[in-house]
Amino acid sequence: MTTLAPWMTRLGLQHPLIQAPMAGTSTPQLAAAVSNAGALGSVGIGAYGLEQARQHIAQTQALTARAVNVNLFCHQQAAADPVREAEWLTYLAPEFARFSAQPPAGLRRIYESALGNAALQAMLLQLRPAVVSFHFGLPEQSFIDALRDAGSVTLACATSLAEARQIEQAGVDVIVAQGMEAGGHRGAFVPEQDLLLGTMALVRLLARECRLPVVAAGGIMDGNGIAAAMQLGACAVQMGTAFILCPESAASPAYRAELQSEKALHTGITPAISGRPARGMFNRLHQLGLDYGQPLPAYPMVYDAGKALHQAASAQGSSDYAAHWAGQGAALARAMPAAELVKTLAQELEQAWKQPDRA
């Protein structure tokens, strides 16, 4: 029988499992189904405006009385660079031409950061989600303190020991150790300083060096993977790719088909889709990024170009430019309802603990 960490018991969890936020793919239905099954469901609001984020959270809370995690992007807002942005658009122009389309005249900052975002912070303090997690860095100390005072448990993503120490110093409750195997955006505070540590090495390092509980994230797809992470010192795991094939996710038919094909065996990290390094199934934008040879514009301006190109291509039946995020364990994904997947993972974990070579 798995013993849960105090922070999970406080939240009423039954399983040491968090469904990763996956902005754009996680839905209120997915998060609620996971939470109702005894794990921690998550919604990512980093891609939403204020009112859409409020509605997303409210819809989730209406579907479950259990704890849900709301994830925020806390990136430093980059200054516009018209020259670099124009060069990237010029480079992409032949790709747009393949679909008889024109690239946008300029690039916009389509996503806002939670950092310094007073309206978003006020909304969250009003809604008081049970759990709030941070990606790409940390928000202001005053907001972290206010969340604690409001009763929210806080989690933050670390890709290195240095980031984990910043998280500890800020008074966050739990560290999410994101290995380089993980699908989606790297959580590195400064992408250029990303050490690309693997999940198991990072979990063991943080479990030894940090006083906070550690959640393992990256490449974990089944109960044996959960058990392995916990043997190295994790109190729980966070799994994203494993939940993409659930009917409750927002994954498109093309995304689901690729995840069940040979493409799932070929993932790579690229900044060419969004402007920040992220792991997904290798596509045309990965290759274009490799061939570019110049500094890219910043996040999320690159995303504005990528989304425009994907829109032009998908209108003609092509998903060559889609952000089909997936971790290195993608080929192990299983298609089943979220509640059934949580139950299956819990059973696999219990079976793994019963194996003779387990403590």
CORZI-V808938 format. One record per pair of residues at least 24 apart in sequence whose ideal C-beta (glycine too) atoms are under 10 Angstrom apart, sorted by the first residue. I is the first residue (numbers start at 1). J is the second residue. Records with the same first field share a line. If there is no record, write none. Layout:
# CORZI-V808938
I=J, J
This chain:
# CORZI-V808938
1=350, 353
2=226, 227, 230, 235, 236, 346, 349, 350, 352, 353
3=230, 235
4=235, 236
5=174, 213, 214, 215, 234, 235, 236
6=213, 235
7=131, 153, 154, 155, 173, 174, 212, 213, 215, 235, 236
8=39, 40, 67, 153, 174, 213, 215, 235, 236
10=67, 130, 151, 153, 173
11=35, 40, 66, 67, 68, 69, 130, 131, 153
12=38, 40, 65, 66, 67, 130
13=38, 39, 40, 66, 67, 236
14=38, 39, 66, 342, 346
15=39, 40, 226, 236, 237, 342, 343, 345, 346, 349, 350
16=40, 215, 216, 226, 227, 229, 230, 234, 235, 236, 237, 345, 346, 349
17=41, 215, 220, 223, 226, 236, 237, 238, 239, 242, 341, 342, 345, 346, 349
18=42, 69, 131, 133, 155, 174, 176, 215, 216, 217, 236, 237, 238, 239, 240
19=43, 68, 69, 238, 239, 240, 242, 243, 246, 248, 249, 338, 341, 342
20=44, 69, 71, 133, 135, 176, 178, 182, 183, 184, 217, 218, 237, 238, 239, 240, 241, 242, 243, 244, 325, 327
21=45, 46, 69, 70, 71, 72, 73, 133, 135, 184, 238, 240
22=71, 183, 184, 185, 240, 241, 243, 244, 249, 250, 251, 325
23=47, 48, 56, 71, 72, 73, 111, 135, 184, 185, 325
24=48, 184, 249, 250, 251, 323, 325
25=183, 184, 240, 241, 243, 244, 246, 249, 250, 251, 252, 255, 323, 324, 325
26=56, 60, 69, 71, 240, 243, 244, 246, 248, 249, 250, 251
27=56, 59, 60, 63, 246, 248, 249, 250, 251, 338
28=55, 56, 57, 58, 59, 60, 61, 62, 63, 64, 68, 248
29=59, 60, 63, 64, 246, 247, 248, 249, 250, 338
30=60, 63, 243, 244, 246, 247, 248, 249, 250, 251, 337, 338
31=56, 57, 59, 60, 61, 63, 64, 66, 68, 69, 70, 243, 248, 338
32=59, 60, 61, 62, 63, 64, 65, 66, 68, 248, 338, 339
33=63, 64, 243, 246, 247, 248, 249, 337, 338, 339, 340, 341, 342
34=64, 66, 68, 69, 239, 243, 246, 248, 338, 339, 341, 342
35=60, 63, 64, 65, 66, 67, 68, 69, 130, 131, 338, 339, 342
36=63, 64, 65, 66, 338, 339, 342
37=64, 66, 337, 338, 339, 340, 341, 342, 343, 345, 346
38=66, 339, 342, 343, 346
39=66, 67, 236, 237, 239, 338, 339, 341, 342, 343, 345, 346
40=66, 67, 68, 69, 130, 131, 133, 153, 155, 215, 236, 238
41=66, 67, 68, 69, 131, 243, 248, 338, 342
42=68, 69, 70, 71, 131, 133, 155, 238, 240, 243
43=68, 69, 70, 71, 129
44=69, 70, 71, 72, 73, 133, 135, 184, 185, 240
45=70, 71, 72, 73, 114, 120, 123, 124
46=71, 72, 73, 74, 75, 111, 112, 113, 114, 135, 136, 185, 300
47=73, 110, 111, 112, 300, 303
48=111, 112, 120
49=110, 111, 112, 119, 120
50=112, 117, 119, 120, 122, 123
51=123
53=112, 114, 120, 123, 124, 127
54=120, 123, 124, 126, 127
57=123, 124, 127, 129
58=127
60=129
61=127, 128, 129, 130
66=130
67=129, 130, 131, 152, 153
68=129, 130, 131
69=129, 130, 131, 132, 133, 152, 153, 154, 155, 238
70=124, 127, 129, 130, 131, 132, 133, 152
71=114, 129, 131, 132, 133, 134, 135, 155, 157, 176
72=113, 114, 115, 117, 120, 121, 124, 132, 133, 134, 135, 136, 137, 138, 139, 143, 156
73=111, 112, 113, 114, 115, 117, 134, 135, 136, 137, 139, 185, 187, 276, 299, 300
74=113, 114, 115, 116, 117, 133, 134, 135, 136, 137, 138, 139, 140, 143, 156, 157, 187, 189
75=111, 112, 113, 114, 115, 135, 136, 137, 185, 187, 189, 191, 275, 276, 298, 299, 300
76=113, 115, 116, 136, 137, 189, 190, 298, 299
77=109, 111, 112, 113, 115, 116, 117, 298, 299, 300
78=109, 113, 275, 276, 297, 298, 299, 300, 301
79=109, 298
80=106, 107, 108, 109, 297, 298, 301
81=107, 295, 296, 297, 298, 301
82=106, 107, 297
83=297
84=294, 295, 296, 297, 298, 301, 302
85=296, 297, 298, 301, 302, 304, 305
86=297
87=292, 294, 295, 296, 297
88=272, 275, 288, 292, 294, 295, 296, 297, 301, 302, 305, 306
89=297, 301, 304, 305, 308, 309
91=288, 291, 292, 293, 294, 296, 305
92=272, 285, 288, 292, 302, 305, 306, 308, 309, 321
94=288
95=284, 285, 288, 305, 309, 312, 313, 320, 321
96=305, 308, 309, 312, 313
97=312
98=284, 309, 312, 313, 316, 318, 320
99=309, 311, 312, 313, 314, 315, 316, 317, 318, 320, 321
100=312, 315, 316
101=308, 309, 311, 312, 313, 315, 316
102=308, 312
103=305, 308, 309, 312
104=304, 305, 307, 308, 309
106=301, 304, 305
107=275, 297, 298, 300, 301, 302, 303, 304, 305, 308
108=300, 301, 303, 304, 305
109=298, 299, 300, 301, 303, 304
110=274, 299, 300, 301, 303, 304, 307
111=274, 299, 300, 301, 303, 304
112=300
113=137, 139, 299, 300
114=138, 139, 140, 143
115=139, 140, 143
116=140, 143
117=143
118=143
121=146, 147
122=146
124=150, 152
125=149, 150, 152
126=150
127=152
128=152
129=153
131=155, 173, 174
132=156, 172, 173
133=157, 172, 173, 174, 176, 187, 215, 238
134=167, 170, 172, 176, 187
135=176, 178, 184, 185, 186, 187, 188
136=185, 186, 187, 188, 189, 190, 191, 276, 299
137=163, 166, 167, 187, 188, 189, 190
138=163, 166, 167, 169, 170, 172, 189
139=170
140=170
141=169, 170, 171
144=170, 171, 172, 173
145=170, 171
147=171, 172, 173
148=172, 173
155=212, 213, 215, 238
156=187, 189, 212
157=182, 185, 186, 187, 188, 189, 215, 217, 238
158=187, 188, 189, 197, 202, 206, 210, 212, 214, 215, 217
159=186, 187, 188, 189, 191, 193, 194, 195, 196, 197, 202, 217, 218
160=187, 188, 189, 190, 193, 194, 195, 196, 197, 202, 205, 206
161=195, 197, 202, 205, 206, 208, 209, 210
162=189, 190, 193, 195
163=187, 188, 189, 190, 193, 194, 195, 206
164=202, 205, 206, 209, 210, 212, 214
165=206, 209, 210, 212
167=206, 210, 212
168=206, 209, 210, 211, 212
171=212
172=212
173=212, 213
174=212, 213, 214, 215, 235, 236
175=202, 203, 206, 207, 210, 211, 212, 213, 214, 215, 234, 235
176=206, 214, 215, 216, 217, 218, 234, 236, 237, 238
177=201, 202, 203, 204, 205, 206, 207, 210, 214, 215, 216, 217, 218, 229, 232, 233, 234, 237, 238
178=202, 203, 215, 216, 217, 218, 238
179=203, 216, 217, 218, 219, 220, 229, 327, 328
180=218, 219, 269, 277, 279, 327, 328
181=217, 218, 219, 220, 241, 267, 279, 327, 328, 329, 330
182=216, 217, 218, 219, 220, 238, 239, 240, 241, 269, 278, 279, 325, 326, 327, 328, 329
183=217, 218, 219, 239, 240, 241, 242, 244, 267, 269, 278, 279, 280, 281, 324, 325, 326, 327, 328, 329, 330
184=217, 218, 240, 241, 274, 278, 279, 280, 323, 325, 326, 327
185=269, 271, 273, 274, 275, 276, 277, 278, 279, 280, 299, 323, 325
186=269, 271, 276, 277, 278, 279
187=217, 276
188=276, 277
191=271, 275, 276, 277, 278, 299
192=277
194=269, 276, 277
196=269, 277
198=328
199=225, 228, 229, 232, 234, 237, 327, 328
200=225, 228, 229, 231, 232, 234
201=232
202=232, 234
203=228, 229, 230, 231, 232, 233, 234, 237
204=229, 231, 232, 233, 234
205=232, 233
206=232, 233, 234
207=232, 233, 234, 235
208=232, 233
217=327
218=279, 327, 328, 329
219=279, 327, 328, 329, 330, 332
220=327, 329, 332, 345
221=327, 328, 329, 330, 331, 332, 333, 334, 345
222=329, 332, 334, 344, 345, 348, 349, 352
223=344, 345, 346, 347, 348, 349, 350, 351, 352, 353
224=348, 349, 351, 352, 355
225=329, 332, 345, 348, 349, 352
226=345, 346, 348, 349, 352, 353
227=348, 349, 350, 351, 352, 353, 355, 358
228=352, 358
230=349, 352, 353
231=352, 353, 358, 359
237=345, 349
239=327, 329, 341, 342, 345
240=325, 326, 327
241=267, 279, 280, 325, 326, 327, 328, 329, 330, 331, 332, 333
242=327, 329, 330, 332, 333, 334, 338, 341, 342, 344, 345
243=333, 334, 336, 338, 341, 342
244=324, 325, 326, 327, 330, 333, 335
245=330, 333, 334, 335, 336, 341
246=333, 334, 335, 336, 337, 338, 339, 340, 341, 342
247=335, 336, 337, 338
248=337, 338, 339, 341
249=338
251=324, 325
252=314, 319, 322, 324
253=319
254=314, 317, 318, 319, 320, 322, 324
255=280, 281, 319, 322, 323, 324, 325, 326
256=324, 333, 335
257=319, 324
258=283, 319, 322, 324, 326, 330
259=324, 326, 330, 331, 333, 335
260=330, 331, 333, 334, 335
261=331
262=331
263=324, 326, 330, 331
264=324, 326, 327, 328, 329, 330, 331, 332, 333
265=328, 330, 331
266=326, 328, 330, 331
267=324, 325, 326, 327, 328, 329, 330, 331
268=328
270=296
271=295, 296, 297, 298, 299, 302
272=296, 302, 305, 306, 321
273=299, 302, 303, 305, 306, 307, 309, 310, 321, 322, 323, 324, 325
274=298, 299, 300, 301, 302, 303, 304, 305, 306, 307, 323, 325
275=299, 300, 301, 302, 303, 304, 305, 306
276=300, 302, 303
278=303, 323, 325
279=325, 326, 327, 328, 330
280=322, 323, 324, 325, 326, 327, 330
281=319, 322, 323, 324, 325, 326, 330
282=324, 326
283=310, 319, 320, 321, 322, 323, 324
284=309, 310, 313, 318, 319, 320, 321, 322
285=309, 310, 320, 321, 322, 323
286=321
287=320
288=321
